[in-house]
C-alpha cells in the first residue's frame, strides 16, 4: 500500500516535522509532493525520503498555476492507494482538482487539520472566504478529516460531522533521556524557546516581560538567557527582540536547529509565548525531557497540561509570567513537581506509538473504501 502526502511547500514547521516522523515509522510506502518552495526551508529536511517538487518556484501566481496543471499528472504517476493532504492550501488545490475532474478520486482521501477553528475559518473577510471554500471542498471529497488537537471539537464536528475525529500529536520516547538534575546556577536562568520568529509565536511579548523582570526584587541581578530555535520569518520582529539584549537579559537566535532536543537539554526552563497553536509538538518535546516549563494560557496549551500544575505553568499576561518565573527560580521542589507531573501526562496520553496505530488503522481501511 502506498500513501501520497501532499504539502503546501518545503517550509518546516510542526506539521512537517510530525509528518516526517510518521513516514519514517510507517509500515506503508510513502511519497511526499511539495507544491512550491518556501523561504523557511531546511536543507536536507526530506533527504532520504521519496519526495518531489511540483515547482521549484516560491508561492505566487506562477507556482499556483504550476500546482494546478502539473499536480494531476504527478498524482497519476504516483499510483498511490491513499492521498493525505495537510494545510489549507494543499487541501483546497486538491479539492479543486477533484471538483474539475482533473484528478480521479481513487482510494481514500484524508485531510489533516493542524490548527484551531479560528485559524482556519475565523479572522478577516479574506480568511473567512477562503475558509468557506475549504469547508465545501473537503466536506465533499475527504473521506476522513483528522484533527491533531482536542480544541474546537464541537465546532469542527458541526461542520464535518462523523468524518471528523481527533488523533492527538504524539512524541517518540525512544532514546530520550529525561532531565534528572533540577538545580540552578545561583544567578542565571537559561530558557529555551522553540518556534519560528513571527508574531503568532508571541516573541514581541518579550519587551513587556523584560520591563516587568527589571522591577522584580527576586530576579534582581539574575541573568535571564533566552535561546530561540526557529527560522526567521519576520526580520523586523527579530531586530525588535534582539534590541532587548543587555547585561541581565540576553537573547540568542539559533536559527533552524535539526536537533531541538539538544537545545532543550541545555535549558533550565522551556517557554512558549504563542498566541495560537494546534497541538504544539515543541511543548510535548520539552515535557518528554522533563524540562520545567511556562506556557501561554491558550486553549491548545490548557488542553495538554495536567490539571494539578495548571496554576503553576499557564500565564495570561507578562506580569503573571514574571511571577511564575520568580516562583520557579526560587523553588526546586516546584520545578520537580511541574516536570514530573507533566511527564506522566505526556507519557500516558501523547505516545507516538499509540498515535501511529490510529493512523495505520485509517490507512489499513483503504481497501474497504
GIBEL-V575490 format. One record per residue. N is the residue number from 0. RES is the residue in three letters. PHI is phi as a letter, one per 40 degrees, with the letter a starting at -180 (none if undefined). Layout:
n res phi
N RES PHI
N RES PHI
//
This chain:
n res phi
0 UNK none
1 UNK b
2 UNK b
3 UNK b
4 UNK b
5 UNK b
6 UNK b
7 UNK d
8 UNK a
9 UNK c
10 UNK c
11 UNK b
12 UNK a
13 UNK d
14 UNK c
15 UNK c
16 UNK c
17 UNK c
18 UNK c
19 UNK c
20 UNK c
21 UNK c
22 UNK c
23 UNK c
24 UNK b
25 UNK c
26 UNK c
27 UNK b
28 UNK c
29 UNK b
30 UNK b
31 UNK b
32 UNK b
33 UNK b
34 UNK c
35 UNK a
36 UNK c
37 UNK b
38 UNK c
39 UNK b
40 UNK c
41 UNK b
42 UNK d
43 UNK g
44 UNK c
45 UNK c
46 UNK d
47 UNK g
48 UNK b
49 UNK c
50 UNK a
51 UNK a
52 UNK c
53 UNK c
54 UNK a
55 UNK c
56 UNK c
57 UNK c
58 UNK d
59 UNK i
60 UNK d
61 UNK c
62 UNK c
63 UNK c
64 UNK c
65 UNK c
66 UNK c
67 UNK c
68 UNK c
69 UNK c
70 UNK c
71 UNK d
72 UNK c
73 UNK c
74 UNK c
75 UNK c
76 UNK c
77 UNK c
78 UNK f
79 UNK c
80 UNK c
81 UNK a
82 UNK b
83 UNK b
84 UNK b
85 UNK b
86 UNK g
87 UNK c
88 UNK c
89 UNK c
90 UNK d
91 UNK c
92 UNK c
93 UNK c
94 UNK c
95 UNK c
96 UNK c
97 UNK c
98 UNK c
99 UNK c
100 UNK f
101 UNK c
102 UNK b
103 UNK c
104 UNK c
105 UNK b
106 UNK g
107 UNK c
108 UNK b
109 UNK b
110 UNK b
111 UNK b
112 UNK c
113 UNK b
114 UNK a
115 UNK c
116 UNK c
117 UNK c
118 UNK c
119 UNK c
120 UNK b
121 UNK b
122 UNK g
123 UNK c
124 UNK d
125 UNK c
126 UNK c
127 UNK c
128 UNK c
129 UNK c
130 UNK c
131 UNK c
132 UNK c
133 UNK d
134 UNK d
135 UNK c
136 UNK c
137 UNK c
138 UNK c
139 UNK c
140 UNK b
141 UNK c
142 UNK c
143 UNK a
144 UNK b
145 UNK b
146 UNK c
147 UNK c
148 UNK a
149 UNK c
150 UNK c
151 UNK g
152 UNK d
153 UNK c
154 UNK c
155 UNK c
156 UNK c
157 UNK c
158 UNK c
159 UNK b
160 UNK g
161 UNK c
162 UNK c
163 UNK c
164 UNK a
165 UNK b
166 UNK b
167 UNK c
168 UNK d
169 UNK b
170 UNK b
171 UNK c
172 UNK c
173 UNK c
174 UNK g
175 UNK c
176 UNK b
177 UNK c
178 UNK c
179 UNK b
180 UNK b
181 UNK b
182 UNK c
183 UNK b
184 UNK c
185 UNK d
186 UNK b
187 UNK a
188 UNK b
189 UNK c
190 UNK b
191 UNK b
192 UNK b
193 UNK b
194 UNK i
195 UNK c
196 UNK c
197 UNK a
198 UNK d
199 UNK c
200 UNK c
201 UNK g
202 UNK c
203 UNK c
204 UNK c
205 UNK c
206 UNK c
207 UNK c
208 UNK c
209 UNK c
210 UNK d
211 UNK c
212 UNK c
213 UNK c
214 UNK c
215 UNK c
216 UNK c
217 UNK c
218 UNK c
219 UNK c
220 UNK g
221 UNK c
222 UNK c
223 UNK c
224 UNK b
225 UNK b
226 UNK b
227 UNK b
228 UNK b
229 UNK i
230 UNK c
231 UNK c
232 UNK c
233 UNK b
234 UNK c
235 UNK c
236 UNK c
237 UNK d
238 UNK c
239 UNK c
240 UNK c
241 UNK d
242 UNK c
243 UNK c
244 UNK c
245 UNK a
246 UNK c
247 UNK b
248 UNK b
249 UNK b
250 UNK b
251 UNK b
252 UNK c
253 UNK c
254 UNK g
255 UNK c
256 UNK b
257 UNK c
258 UNK b
259 UNK c
260 UNK c
261 UNK c
262 UNK c
263 UNK c
264 UNK c
265 UNK c
266 UNK c
267 UNK c
268 UNK a
269 UNK b
270 UNK b
271 UNK b
272 UNK b
273 UNK d
274 UNK c
275 UNK a
276 UNK a
277 UNK c
278 UNK b
279 UNK c
280 UNK c
281 UNK c
282 UNK c
283 UNK c
284 UNK c
285 UNK c
286 UNK c
287 UNK c
288 UNK c
289 UNK f
290 UNK c
291 UNK d
292 UNK a
293 UNK b
294 UNK a
295 UNK c
296 UNK c
297 UNK b
298 UNK d
299 UNK c
300 UNK c
301 UNK d
302 UNK c
303 UNK b
304 UNK c
305 UNK d
306 UNK d
307 UNK c
308 UNK b
309 UNK d
310 UNK c
311 UNK c
312 UNK b
313 UNK c
314 UNK b
315 UNK c
316 UNK b
317 UNK c
318 UNK c
319 UNK c
320 UNK c
321 UNK c
322 UNK c
323 UNK c
324 UNK c
325 UNK d
326 UNK c
327 UNK c
328 UNK c
329 UNK c
330 UNK b
331 UNK c
332 UNK c
333 UNK c
334 UNK c
335 UNK c
336 UNK c
337 UNK d
338 UNK c
339 UNK c
340 UNK c
341 UNK c
342 UNK c
343 UNK c
344 UNK c
345 UNK c
346 UNK c
347 UNK c
348 UNK b
349 UNK b
350 UNK c
351 UNK c
352 UNK c
353 UNK c
354 UNK d
355 UNK c
356 UNK c
357 UNK c
358 UNK c
359 UNK c
360 UNK c
361 UNK c
362 UNK c
363 UNK c
364 UNK c
365 UNK d
366 UNK c
367 UNK c
368 UNK c
//
